[in-house]
Amino acid sequence: MTPPFPASPADRPPADGREALKFHNRRAIIDAAAALAEERGLGSFTITDLAERAGVARRTIFNHFASADDAVYARCSEMLGVIVDSFAGISDPEVPPRAPGPGTVLEQLIEVVERPELIQVMSQIARLIGGQGNHPAAVLWTHEVSQTITARLAAVIAERSPGADPFTVTLLASSLLNSVEVTFVEWVQETEATVTPAGRERWQALLRTALEHLRHGFAS
């Protein structure tokens, strides 16, 4: 079972009592959805099941999510967001050039996907969504997450390197995330997302290939 995933540093209960209750209800719903998804599979439990597990009313679920699956996707989004947040919290040891080139920007972005904890996150996401990766809702979630994470990565790079061209940063971030998605799909097919020594080695090999193509292109 997936343990409760650490929240983003900015994801803390608000001081206002009513808002704090909403926060805790949403947290309980997401945690319950993740547990049910691992136990039964995505799409195999109802809003009623989720409400009972989370200890909230059915109407409370709909105050936060349109469906039970959406609460599972929220957990997946959180896990990816924490990776970006942890990257953002690390100060760049080198002063970047005022107008960094695409190569410099790409290397900063690559720092995110080379973080060792990413494989654990990907394994948990694979367990949560199971074989539903091609489901329309999963495809929509993937698209929305890609857009959100791209924007967050671009914002981090813009803060580190104010002179970086915004179009180039967004283009590179989007290309990187698409490469990670393709790597993830292949890794799941080959290893069933198992984080064994062999599974880690294959993830690193696939990711290394993807990153080298991004760095140097395909014309060789």
HUZIKA-V795937 format. One record per residue. RES is the residue in three letters. SS is DSSP state (H for helix, E for strand, C for the rest). OMEGA is omega in whole degrees, 0 to 359 (* if undefined). D_CENTER is the distance of its C-alpha to the mean C-alpha in Angstrom with 2 decimals. Layout:
# HUZIKA-V795937
res->RES ss->SS omega->OMEGA d_center->D_CENTER
res->RES ss->SS omega->OMEGA d_center->D_CENTER
This chain:
# HUZIKA-V795937
res->MET ss->C omega->179 d_center->18.25
res->THR ss->C omega->178 d_center->14.90
res->PRO ss->C omega->176 d_center->15.96
res->PRO ss->C omega->184 d_center->14.96
res->PHE ss->C omega->181 d_center->11.83
res->PRO ss->C omega->179 d_center->12.86
res->ALA ss->C omega->174 d_center->12.41
res->SER ss->C omega->178 d_center->11.92
res->PRO ss->C omega->180 d_center->15.43
res->ALA ss->C omega->185 d_center->16.01
res->ASP ss->C omega->183 d_center->15.19
res->ARG ss->C omega->181 d_center->18.72
res->PRO ss->C omega->177 d_center->21.41
res->PRO ss->C omega->182 d_center->23.61
res->ALA ss->C omega->181 d_center->27.28
res->ASP ss->C omega->185 d_center->28.62
res->GLY ss->H omega->182 d_center->29.47
res->ARG ss->H omega->179 d_center->28.56
res->GLU ss->H omega->178 d_center->25.20
res->ALA ss->H omega->178 d_center->24.58
res->LEU ss->H omega->177 d_center->25.43
res->LYS ss->H omega->179 d_center->22.97
res->PHE ss->H omega->183 d_center->20.24
res->HIS ss->H omega->176 d_center->21.31
res->ASN ss->H omega->179 d_center->21.69
res->ARG ss->H omega->179 d_center->18.19
res->ARG ss->H omega->180 d_center->16.96
res->ALA ss->H omega->180 d_center->19.40
res->ILE ss->H omega->181 d_center->18.38
res->ILE ss->H omega->180 d_center->14.68
res->ASP ss->H omega->179 d_center->15.85
res->ALA ss->H omega->180 d_center->18.56
res->ALA ss->H omega->179 d_center->16.53
res->ALA ss->H omega->180 d_center->14.29
res->ALA ss->H omega->180 d_center->17.64
res->LEU ss->H omega->179 d_center->19.35
res->ALA ss->H omega->178 d_center->16.83
res->GLU ss->H omega->182 d_center->17.33
res->GLU ss->H omega->189 d_center->21.05
res->ARG ss->H omega->184 d_center->21.85
res->GLY ss->C omega->179 d_center->19.12
res->LEU ss->C omega->180 d_center->17.18
res->GLY ss->C omega->184 d_center->19.94
res->SER ss->C omega->175 d_center->22.50
res->PHE ss->C omega->187 d_center->22.88
res->THR ss->C omega->174 d_center->24.22
res->ILE ss->H omega->178 d_center->23.89
res->THR ss->H omega->177 d_center->26.93
res->ASP ss->H omega->182 d_center->25.38
res->LEU ss->H omega->180 d_center->22.36
res->ALA ss->H omega->180 d_center->24.77
res->GLU ss->H omega->181 d_center->26.92
res->ARG ss->H omega->182 d_center->24.23
res->ALA ss->H omega->181 d_center->22.83
res->GLY ss->C omega->179 d_center->26.41
res->VAL ss->C omega->177 d_center->26.29
res->ALA ss->C omega->178 d_center->28.20
res->ARG ss->H omega->182 d_center->27.04
res->ARG ss->H omega->178 d_center->27.44
res->THR ss->H omega->177 d_center->25.07
res->ILE ss->H omega->184 d_center->22.28
res->PHE ss->H omega->173 d_center->23.14
res->ASN ss->H omega->184 d_center->23.18
res->HIS ss->H omega->186 d_center->19.40
res->PHE ss->C omega->179 d_center->18.23
res->ALA ss->C omega->181 d_center->20.02
res->SER ss->C omega->177 d_center->19.51
res->ALA ss->H omega->180 d_center->18.58
res->ASP ss->H omega->180 d_center->15.85
res->ASP ss->H omega->178 d_center->14.25
res->ALA ss->H omega->176 d_center->14.00
res->VAL ss->H omega->179 d_center->12.13
res->TYR ss->H omega->178 d_center->9.54
res->ALA ss->H omega->177 d_center->9.44
res->ARG ss->H omega->179 d_center->8.72
res->CYS ss->H omega->179 d_center->5.71
res->SER ss->H omega->178 d_center->4.57
res->GLU ss->H omega->184 d_center->6.22
res->MET ss->H omega->177 d_center->5.03
res->LEU ss->H omega->180 d_center->2.17
res->GLY ss->H omega->180 d_center->5.24
res->VAL ss->H omega->178 d_center->7.56
res->ILE ss->H omega->180 d_center->7.28
res->VAL ss->H omega->180 d_center->8.26
res->ASP ss->H omega->181 d_center->10.69
res->SER ss->H omega->176 d_center->12.23
res->PHE ss->H omega->181 d_center->12.83
res->ALA ss->H omega->183 d_center->14.36
res->GLY ss->C omega->179 d_center->16.52
res->ILE ss->C omega->180 d_center->18.15
res->SER ss->C omega->179 d_center->21.12
res->ASP ss->C omega->184 d_center->21.96
res->PRO ss->C omega->181 d_center->25.01
res->GLU ss->C omega->177 d_center->26.71
res->VAL ss->C omega->183 d_center->27.87
res->PRO ss->C omega->176 d_center->26.38
res->PRO ss->C omega->183 d_center->28.94
res->ARG ss->C omega->179 d_center->29.66
res->ALA ss->C omega->185 d_center->28.66
res->PRO ss->C omega->178 d_center->26.40
res->GLY ss->C omega->181 d_center->26.52
res->PRO ss->H omega->181 d_center->23.76
res->GLY ss->H omega->179 d_center->23.87
res->THR ss->H omega->179 d_center->23.34
res->VAL ss->H omega->181 d_center->20.40
res->LEU ss->H omega->181 d_center->18.79
res->GLU ss->H omega->176 d_center->19.38
res->GLN ss->H omega->179 d_center->17.71
res->LEU ss->H omega->181 d_center->14.51
res->ILE ss->H omega->177 d_center->14.86
res->GLU ss->H omega->182 d_center->14.92
res->VAL ss->H omega->187 d_center->11.16
res->VAL ss->H omega->176 d_center->10.61
res->GLU ss->C omega->179 d_center->13.79
res->ARG ss->C omega->187 d_center->12.79
res->PRO ss->C omega->182 d_center->14.10
res->GLU ss->C omega->183 d_center->11.60
res->LEU ss->H omega->182 d_center->8.87
res->ILE ss->H omega->178 d_center->11.06
res->GLN ss->H omega->177 d_center->11.20
res->VAL ss->H omega->181 d_center->7.55
res->MET ss->H omega->178 d_center->8.01
res->SER ss->H omega->179 d_center->11.31
res->GLN ss->H omega->178 d_center->10.43
res->ILE ss->H omega->179 d_center->8.33
res->ALA ss->H omega->179 d_center->11.45
res->ARG ss->H omega->182 d_center->13.72
res->LEU ss->H omega->183 d_center->12.45
res->ILE ss->H omega->176 d_center->12.75
res->GLY ss->C omega->180 d_center->15.63
res->GLY ss->C omega->185 d_center->17.61
res->GLN ss->C omega->184 d_center->16.47
res->GLY ss->C omega->180 d_center->14.21
res->ASN ss->C omega->178 d_center->17.10
res->HIS ss->C omega->181 d_center->17.80
res->PRO ss->H omega->180 d_center->18.14
res->ALA ss->H omega->179 d_center->15.89
res->ALA ss->H omega->178 d_center->13.05
res->VAL ss->H omega->179 d_center->13.90
res->LEU ss->H omega->179 d_center->13.96
res->TRP ss->H omega->180 d_center->10.58
res->THR ss->H omega->179 d_center->9.20
res->HIS ss->H omega->181 d_center->11.53
res->GLU ss->H omega->179 d_center->10.74
res->VAL ss->H omega->179 d_center->7.00
res->SER ss->H omega->179 d_center->8.45
res->GLN ss->H omega->182 d_center->11.14
res->THR ss->H omega->182 d_center->9.52
res->ILE ss->H omega->177 d_center->7.46
res->THR ss->H omega->180 d_center->10.74
res->ALA ss->H omega->181 d_center->12.80
res->ARG ss->H omega->178 d_center->11.34
res->LEU ss->H omega->180 d_center->11.79
res->ALA ss->H omega->179 d_center->15.13
res->ALA ss->H omega->179 d_center->16.15
res->VAL ss->H omega->180 d_center->15.69
res->ILE ss->H omega->179 d_center->17.71
res->ALA ss->H omega->179 d_center->20.21
res->GLU ss->H omega->180 d_center->20.83
res->ARG ss->H omega->184 d_center->21.38
res->SER ss->C omega->184 d_center->23.39
res->PRO ss->C omega->182 d_center->24.98
res->GLY ss->C omega->181 d_center->27.00
res->ALA ss->C omega->179 d_center->24.23
res->ASP ss->C omega->184 d_center->24.63
res->PRO ss->H omega->180 d_center->21.95
res->PHE ss->H omega->180 d_center->22.22
res->THR ss->H omega->180 d_center->21.83
res->VAL ss->H omega->181 d_center->18.75
res->THR ss->H omega->179 d_center->17.01
res->LEU ss->H omega->181 d_center->18.37
res->LEU ss->H omega->179 d_center->17.23
res->ALA ss->H omega->179 d_center->13.64
res->SER ss->H omega->179 d_center->13.53
res->SER ss->H omega->180 d_center->15.39
res->LEU ss->H omega->182 d_center->13.20
res->LEU ss->H omega->176 d_center->9.99
res->ASN ss->H omega->178 d_center->12.45
res->SER ss->H omega->178 d_center->13.84
res->VAL ss->H omega->179 d_center->10.77
res->GLU ss->H omega->178 d_center->10.47
res->VAL ss->H omega->177 d_center->14.20
res->THR ss->H omega->180 d_center->14.09
res->PHE ss->H omega->181 d_center->11.78
res->VAL ss->H omega->180 d_center->14.23
res->GLU ss->H omega->181 d_center->17.18
res->TRP ss->H omega->179 d_center->16.15
res->VAL ss->H omega->180 d_center->15.76
res->GLN ss->H omega->183 d_center->19.11
res->GLU ss->H omega->190 d_center->20.81
res->THR ss->H omega->187 d_center->19.76
res->GLU ss->C omega->175 d_center->18.45
res->ALA ss->C omega->178 d_center->15.41
res->THR ss->C omega->181 d_center->17.81
res->VAL ss->C omega->173 d_center->17.19
res->THR ss->C omega->175 d_center->20.87
res->PRO ss->H omega->179 d_center->22.49
res->ALA ss->H omega->179 d_center->22.96
res->GLY ss->H omega->178 d_center->19.40
res->ARG ss->H omega->181 d_center->18.19
res->GLU ss->H omega->180 d_center->20.93
res->ARG ss->H omega->177 d_center->20.03
res->TRP ss->H omega->182 d_center->16.35
res->GLN ss->H omega->179 d_center->17.75
res->ALA ss->H omega->179 d_center->20.46
res->LEU ss->H omega->181 d_center->18.39
res->LEU ss->H omega->179 d_center->16.02
res->ARG ss->H omega->178 d_center->19.21
res->THR ss->H omega->180 d_center->20.82
res->ALA ss->H omega->182 d_center->18.12
res->LEU ss->H omega->178 d_center->18.19
res->GLU ss->H omega->176 d_center->21.96
res->HIS ss->H omega->177 d_center->22.22
res->LEU ss->H omega->182 d_center->20.24
res->ARG ss->H omega->191 d_center->22.53
res->HIS ss->H omega->180 d_center->25.73
res->GLY ss->C omega->185 d_center->25.44
res->PHE ss->C omega->183 d_center->26.95
res->ALA ss->C omega->179 d_center->30.59
res->SER ss->C omega->* d_center->32.24
